Amino acid sequence: MTVPKLKQEIAGLFWQKHYLTLEQACQVAEISSDYFLGRLKEETAKIEHNQLMKEEKMIRLSHWEWERLMALQ
């Protein structure tokens, strides 16, 4: 779903369910979509950070395993 479509959907829901004027509903949609997009960006950043940490840990483990193998020879 695109951002304009998201805003349109939110505005429609508030306009129909909460008896707001169309202008008020559009303002709520703008604020809501900005909030949800911000949260989505935060969660995406957390996931990317966690993935990088996992990869770094795997690299460190691989290096440690390599040193252990070299020590056995």
C-alpha positions as CSV (number, residue, x, y, z in Angstrom):
1,M,0.0,0.0,0.0
2,T,1.4,3.4,-0.9
3,V,1.6,6.3,1.5
4,P,-1.2,8.3,-0.2
5,K,-3.4,5.2,-0.3
6,L,-2.7,4.7,3.4
7,K,-3.7,8.2,4.3
8,Q,-6.8,8.0,2.2
9,E,-7.9,4.8,4.0
10,I,-7.2,6.3,7.4
11,A,-9.1,9.4,6.5
12,G,-12.1,7.4,5.2
13,L,-12.2,5.4,8.4
14,F,-12.2,8.5,10.7
15,W,-14.6,10.4,8.5
16,Q,-17.2,7.5,8.6
17,K,-16.7,6.2,12.1
18,H,-16.0,9.3,14.2
19,Y,-18.2,11.9,12.5
20,L,-15.3,14.2,11.7
21,T,-15.3,16.7,8.9
22,L,-13.4,15.5,5.9
23,E,-10.7,18.1,6.6
24,Q,-10.3,16.9,10.2
25,A,-10.2,13.3,9.0
26,C,-7.4,14.2,6.6
27,Q,-5.5,15.8,9.4
28,V,-5.8,12.7,11.5
29,A,-4.8,10.6,8.6
30,E,-1.7,12.7,8.0
31,I,-0.6,12.5,11.7
32,S,-1.5,8.7,11.9
33,S,0.3,7.7,8.7
34,D,3.4,9.8,9.8
35,Y,3.4,8.0,13.1
36,F,3.0,4.5,11.6
37,L,5.7,5.2,9.0
38,G,8.0,6.4,11.7
39,R,7.4,3.2,13.7
40,L,7.9,1.1,10.6
41,K,11.3,2.8,10.0
42,E,12.3,2.2,13.7
43,E,11.4,-1.4,13.6
44,T,13.1,-1.9,10.2
45,A,16.3,-0.3,11.7
46,K,16.1,-2.6,14.7
47,I,15.8,-5.7,12.5
48,E,18.7,-4.6,10.3
49,H,20.8,-3.9,13.4
50,N,20.0,-7.3,14.9
51,Q,20.9,-9.0,11.6
52,L,24.3,-7.1,11.5
53,M,25.0,-8.2,15.1
54,K,24.2,-11.9,14.2
55,E,26.5,-11.7,11.2
56,E,29.3,-10.1,13.3
57,K,28.9,-12.8,15.9
58,M,29.1,-15.5,13.2
59,I,32.3,-14.0,11.9
60,R,33.8,-13.9,15.4
61,L,32.8,-17.5,15.9
62,S,34.2,-18.5,12.6
63,H,37.5,-16.8,13.4
64,W,37.6,-18.4,16.9
65,E,36.9,-21.8,15.3
66,W,39.7,-21.2,12.7
67,E,42.2,-20.4,15.5
68,R,41.1,-23.5,17.4
69,L,41.7,-25.7,14.3
70,M,45.1,-24.1,13.7
71,A,46.0,-24.8,17.4
72,L,45.1,-28.5,17.0
73,Q,47.5,-29.0,14.0
